[in-house]
Amino acid sequence: MAPIYKIALIQFQPKDVSPAENFTLCSNYIRKAASQGANLAVLPEYHLTSWCPSHPDFIASCIESTPYLSKYQSLAKELKIDIVPGTVCEVHPSPSPDDVTATSRTGKDQGQHKEVRNMAYFISGLTGEVVGRYQKRNLWHPEREHLTAWGKEGGRHKGFDIPGLEFPDGTPVRGGMLICWDTIFPEGFRELIADGVELIVIPSYWLVTEDFGQEDEKERELARKGEEEFLRGVVTTRAFENTATVVFVNAGGLSQVAVPGVGSSEGGVMGVETEEMRVVEVDLGRGRGLERRYKIREDMRGEEWGYGVYHGEEREVVAGKERVVDSWNGRRRQVWEGSI
């Protein structure tokens, strides 16, 4: 029998710079989810601080948020439930003054050369340990002034084994994480499934009702409806084209679980800007079933796969030239070379 995984989607808009109050709300929801038999609870992006970088207490709130990770670890172990606690904004020393973000140059961090990272964690309910971690790579345009993205030095999206969750053949279910604006880019998903990931969790803070800059009210309404239609569809699209279950939990609404070969799971897509929790039962074997039909992963491993970006490219500098080398499954072939 394929593994059945009950996932709690906890959708709400966090209160600005109020980690303690937001944590109390979230922990109550997680306890409720556990009482309903959920195996995994997922919270939205910026769930402790909200996204308010211009607030004078934002950096202090981020610093205050860091210890809550250990509180979630204790809660996961106590309730025996896996937890993805949305994202946590962490303040770290910056390796270079050039990397200091605008937010960390203001307020209490002025002159201290700090950077802010938007981090997601996957906590095992068996042990309370962090088994997966991810720093947001693709920052939404207004975030770039305030946050430091992962991946400036290169690196691939990687997955992790989810403890206690296996397929009938004994192989572990591999999970992976992306964050909000990462959803736009299919490349991140491809890198994850190239690493064997079959469950992708995406905490998000995507507001479909914000002002998109159009002066005409009709144009604003069209833009908002377009955003809603996009989010309703893209999660399912990513699930099908990657033969992986996608869990999308968004502070602004439209949270959902998309199952490959099926579409939105039971209950469908959640409302816009509502506060609610939904526990969804997911058959994780659906991804392997669709893979047998679509053979996407098989094609990616094949000799004739033509998109090297998904193979696992390595960039080398040889004799003053940049060389791109494909290293999928131990094979190496030069796919591009040019002057740098």
C-alpha positions as CSV (number, residue, x, y, z in Angstrom):
1,M,0.0,0.0,0.0
2,A,1.3,3.5,-0.9
3,P,2.1,5.7,2.1
4,I,-0.9,7.8,3.2
5,Y,0.2,11.1,4.7
6,K,-2.3,13.4,6.4
7,I,-1.2,17.1,6.0
8,A,-2.5,20.1,7.9
9,L,-2.6,23.3,6.0
10,I,-2.6,26.2,8.5
11,Q,-3.5,29.4,6.6
12,F,-3.5,32.8,8.4
13,Q,-2.0,36.3,8.1
14,P,0.5,36.8,10.9
15,K,0.4,39.9,13.1
16,D,3.2,42.3,12.5
17,V,6.4,41.9,14.6
18,S,4.6,39.7,17.2
19,P,6.5,36.4,17.4
20,A,5.0,35.3,20.7
21,E,1.4,36.0,19.8
22,N,1.8,34.3,16.4
23,F,3.6,31.3,17.9
24,T,0.7,30.8,20.4
25,L,-1.8,30.8,17.5
26,C,0.3,28.4,15.5
27,S,1.0,26.0,18.3
28,N,-2.7,25.8,19.1
29,Y,-3.5,24.9,15.5
30,I,-0.7,22.3,15.4
31,R,-2.1,20.7,18.6
32,K,-5.5,20.6,16.9
33,A,-4.0,19.1,13.7
34,A,-2.3,16.4,15.8
35,S,-5.6,15.6,17.5
36,Q,-7.1,15.0,14.1
37,G,-4.4,12.6,13.1
38,A,-2.3,14.8,10.9
39,N,1.3,13.6,10.1
40,L,2.5,17.0,8.9
41,A,1.6,20.6,9.8
42,V,2.7,23.4,7.5
43,L,2.6,27.1,8.3
44,P,2.9,30.1,5.9
45,E,6.0,32.2,5.1
46,Y,6.9,34.9,7.7
47,H,4.6,33.3,10.1
48,L,6.2,34.8,13.2
49,T,7.0,38.4,12.1
50,S,4.8,39.0,9.1
51,W,6.5,40.8,6.2
52,C,6.9,44.4,7.3
53,P,10.6,45.3,6.7
54,S,10.0,49.1,7.1
55,H,8.7,48.6,10.7
56,P,11.3,49.9,13.1
57,D,11.1,46.7,15.2
58,F,11.3,44.3,12.3
59,I,15.0,43.3,12.8
60,A,14.4,43.0,16.6
61,S,11.4,40.8,15.8
62,C,13.6,38.6,13.5
63,I,16.2,38.2,16.3
64,E,13.4,37.3,18.7
65,S,12.1,34.7,16.3
66,T,15.2,32.5,16.2
67,P,14.6,30.6,19.5
68,Y,11.2,29.5,18.3
69,L,12.7,26.9,16.1
70,S,13.7,24.8,19.2
71,K,10.1,25.3,20.5
72,Y,8.7,23.8,17.4
73,Q,11.2,20.9,17.7
74,S,9.9,20.2,21.2
75,L,6.3,20.5,20.0
76,A,7.0,18.1,17.1
77,K,8.5,15.5,19.3
78,E,5.8,15.8,22.0
79,L,2.9,15.5,19.5
80,K,4.7,13.1,17.1
81,I,3.9,15.3,14.1
82,D,6.3,16.5,11.4
83,I,6.3,20.4,11.2
84,V,7.3,22.9,8.6
85,P,7.1,26.1,10.6
86,G,6.6,28.3,7.6
87,T,9.8,30.5,7.4
88,V,11.8,32.2,10.0
89,C,13.7,35.4,9.3
90,E,17.2,35.0,10.8
91,V,19.8,37.7,11.4
92,H,23.4,36.6,10.8
93,P,26.7,38.3,10.6
94,S,27.5,39.3,7.1
95,P,30.7,38.0,5.6
96,S,31.2,41.3,3.8
97,P,30.0,44.8,4.2
98,D,29.0,44.7,0.5
99,D,26.4,42.0,1.4
100,V,24.7,43.9,4.1
101,T,21.0,44.4,3.3
102,A,19.2,47.7,3.5
103,T,17.1,46.5,6.4
104,S,20.1,45.5,8.5
105,R,21.7,48.9,8.0
106,T,18.9,50.6,9.8
107,G,17.6,50.6,13.4
108,K,19.3,48.5,16.0
109,D,21.7,46.9,13.5
110,Q,23.2,50.0,12.1
111,G,26.9,49.5,11.4
112,Q,26.9,45.9,12.6
113,H,27.2,44.3,9.2
114,K,24.3,41.8,9.5
115,E,22.2,40.1,6.9
116,V,18.7,38.7,7.1
117,R,18.0,35.2,5.7
118,N,14.5,33.7,5.1
119,M,14.7,30.1,6.3
120,A,12.4,27.1,6.0
121,Y,12.9,23.9,8.2
122,F,11.4,20.4,8.1
123,I,11.2,19.0,11.6
124,S,10.7,15.3,12.2
125,G,8.0,14.3,14.6
126,L,9.9,11.1,15.5
127,T,12.9,12.8,16.9
128,G,12.3,16.5,17.0
129,E,15.3,17.0,14.8
130,V,15.7,19.3,11.8
131,V,16.0,16.9,8.8
132,G,15.7,19.6,6.1
133,R,16.6,23.2,5.8
134,Y,16.4,25.7,3.0
135,Q,17.2,29.4,2.5
136,K,15.0,31.2,0.0
137,R,16.8,31.5,-3.3
138,N,14.5,33.6,-5.5
139,L,13.5,36.8,-3.8
140,W,10.5,38.8,-4.8
141,H,11.6,42.2,-6.1
142,P,10.7,44.2,-2.9
143,E,12.5,41.6,-0.8
144,R,15.9,42.1,-2.4
145,E,16.6,45.3,-0.6
146,H,16.1,43.6,2.7
147,L,17.0,39.9,2.5
148,T,20.0,37.9,1.4
149,A,19.3,35.1,-1.1
150,W,20.9,31.7,-1.1
151,G,22.8,30.5,-4.1
152,K,25.1,33.4,-5.0
153,E,28.0,30.9,-5.0
154,G,26.1,28.3,-6.9
155,G,24.7,25.0,-5.5
156,R,21.7,22.8,-6.2
157,H,18.4,22.4,-4.6
158,K,18.6,19.1,-2.6
159,G,16.1,16.9,-0.9
160,F,16.1,14.9,2.3
161,D,14.6,11.6,3.6
162,I,11.5,12.0,5.7
163,P,12.0,9.7,8.8
164,G,9.4,7.0,9.2
165,L,7.8,7.6,5.8
166,E,8.5,4.8,3.3
167,F,7.1,3.3,0.1
168,P,6.0,-0.3,0.0
169,D,9.4,-1.3,-1.5
170,G,11.2,0.2,1.6
171,T,12.6,3.3,-0.1
172,P,12.2,6.4,2.0
173,V,9.9,9.3,0.8
174,R,12.2,12.2,0.0
175,G,11.0,15.7,0.7
176,G,12.1,19.1,-0.5
177,M,11.3,22.7,0.2
178,L,10.8,25.9,-1.8
179,I,9.5,29.3,-0.7
180,C,6.8,31.5,-2.3
181,W,8.4,33.3,-5.3
182,D,10.4,30.1,-6.0
183,T,7.1,28.7,-7.4
184,I,7.5,30.9,-10.5
185,F,10.6,29.1,-11.6
186,P,10.3,25.4,-12.7
187,E,14.1,25.0,-12.5
188,G,14.0,24.6,-8.7
189,F,11.4,21.9,-9.0
190,R,13.5,20.1,-11.6
191,E,16.5,20.1,-9.4
192,L,14.6,18.7,-6.5
193,I,13.1,15.8,-8.5
194,A,16.5,15.1,-10.0
195,D,17.5,14.4,-6.4
196,G,14.6,12.0,-6.0
197,V,12.1,14.3,-4.2
198,E,8.5,13.3,-4.3
199,L,6.9,15.7,-1.8
200,I,7.6,19.5,-2.2
201,V,6.5,21.9,0.6
202,I,6.1,25.6,-0.2
203,P,5.4,28.1,2.6
204,S,4.3,31.4,1.0
205,Y,3.3,35.0,1.7
206,W,1.7,35.9,-1.6
207,L,-1.1,38.5,-1.4
208,V,-3.4,38.4,-4.4
209,T,-5.4,41.5,-3.2
210,E,-2.5,43.9,-3.0
211,D,-2.4,47.0,-5.2
212,F,-0.6,46.1,-8.4
213,G,0.0,49.7,-9.4
214,Q,-2.7,50.1,-12.0
215,E,-4.6,53.4,-11.8
216,D,-7.7,52.1,-13.3
217,E,-9.9,50.1,-11.0
218,K,-11.0,47.7,-13.7
219,E,-7.3,46.9,-14.5
220,R,-6.6,46.4,-10.8
221,E,-9.4,43.9,-10.6
222,L,-8.2,42.1,-13.7
223,A,-4.7,41.9,-12.2
224,R,-6.0,40.5,-8.9
225,K,-8.1,37.9,-10.7
226,G,-5.1,37.0,-12.8
227,E,-3.0,36.4,-9.7
228,E,-5.7,34.2,-8.2
229,E,-6.1,32.2,-11.4
230,F,-2.3,31.8,-11.6
231,L,-1.9,30.5,-8.0
232,R,-4.9,28.1,-8.4
233,G,-3.3,26.6,-11.5
234,V,0.5,26.7,-11.0
235,V,0.5,24.4,-8.0
236,T,-1.3,21.7,-9.9
237,T,0.9,22.3,-12.9
238,R,4.1,21.9,-10.9
239,A,2.7,18.6,-9.4
240,F,1.9,17.1,-12.8
241,E,5.0,18.2,-14.6
242,N,7.3,16.9,-11.8
243,T,5.2,13.8,-10.8
244,A,5.5,15.1,-7.2
245,T,3.0,16.1,-4.5
246,V,3.1,19.9,-3.9
247,V,2.0,21.4,-0.6
248,F,1.4,25.2,-0.9
249,V,0.5,27.1,2.3
250,N,0.0,30.8,1.8
251,A,-0.7,33.6,4.2
252,G,-2.7,35.4,1.5
253,G,-4.9,32.4,0.8
254,L,-5.4,29.7,-1.9
255,S,-3.5,27.2,0.1
256,Q,-3.8,23.7,-1.4
257,V,-2.2,20.3,-1.9
258,A,-1.8,19.3,-5.5
259,V,-1.5,15.6,-6.2
260,P,0.1,14.4,-9.4
261,G,-2.4,12.7,-11.7
262,V,-5.3,14.0,-9.6
263,G,-5.1,17.8,-9.1
264,S,-6.3,19.6,-6.0
265,S,-6.8,17.2,-3.2
266,E,-10.0,16.8,-1.2
267,G,-11.6,20.1,-0.2
268,G,-10.0,21.9,-3.1
269,V,-8.3,25.3,-2.8
270,M,-8.7,27.4,0.4
271,G,-10.2,30.9,0.4
272,V,-8.5,34.2,-0.2
273,E,-7.3,35.9,3.0
274,T,-9.2,33.6,5.2
275,E,-7.9,32.1,8.5
276,E,-8.5,28.3,8.5
277,M,-7.0,24.9,9.0
278,R,-7.6,22.0,6.8
279,V,-6.3,18.4,7.2
280,V,-5.9,16.6,3.8
281,E,-5.2,12.9,3.3
282,V,-2.7,12.4,0.5
283,D,-1.7,9.2,-1.3
284,L,2.0,9.8,-2.0
285,G,2.0,6.8,-4.4
286,R,0.2,8.9,-7.0
287,G,3.4,10.5,-8.1
288,R,5.0,7.2,-8.9
289,G,1.8,6.2,-10.7
290,L,1.9,9.3,-12.9
291,E,5.7,8.8,-13.5
292,R,4.9,5.3,-15.0
293,R,2.6,7.1,-17.5
294,Y,4.6,10.3,-18.2
295,K,8.2,9.0,-17.6
296,I,9.5,12.5,-16.9
297,R,12.1,11.4,-14.4
298,E,13.1,8.6,-16.7
299,D,13.6,11.0,-19.6
300,M,15.7,13.3,-17.4
301,R,18.0,10.4,-16.7
302,G,18.3,9.4,-20.3
303,E,21.2,10.0,-22.7
304,E,19.0,12.1,-25.0
305,W,17.9,14.6,-22.3
306,G,18.8,17.9,-23.9
307,Y,18.3,20.4,-21.0
308,G,21.6,20.4,-19.2
309,V,20.4,22.8,-16.6
310,Y,18.5,19.9,-15.0
311,H,21.3,17.4,-15.3
312,G,23.5,19.0,-12.6
313,E,25.9,21.3,-14.4
314,E,29.2,22.3,-12.9
315,R,30.9,25.5,-13.9
316,E,34.7,25.5,-14.2
317,V,37.2,28.2,-15.2
318,V,39.9,26.7,-17.4
319,A,42.6,28.9,-19.1
320,G,40.5,32.0,-18.7
321,K,37.3,30.5,-20.1
322,E,34.2,29.5,-18.3
323,R,33.2,25.9,-19.1
324,V,29.9,24.3,-18.3
325,V,30.2,20.5,-17.6
326,D,27.2,18.2,-17.3
327,S,27.7,15.7,-14.5
328,W,24.4,13.8,-14.4
329,N,24.7,10.3,-12.9
330,G,28.5,10.5,-13.1
331,R,28.7,11.2,-16.8
332,R,30.6,14.4,-17.7
333,R,30.4,16.2,-21.0
334,Q,31.2,19.7,-21.9
335,V,28.1,21.5,-23.0
336,W,29.3,25.1,-23.4
337,E,32.5,27.1,-23.2
338,G,33.1,30.9,-23.5
339,S,35.2,33.7,-22.4
340,I,34.7,35.3,-19.0
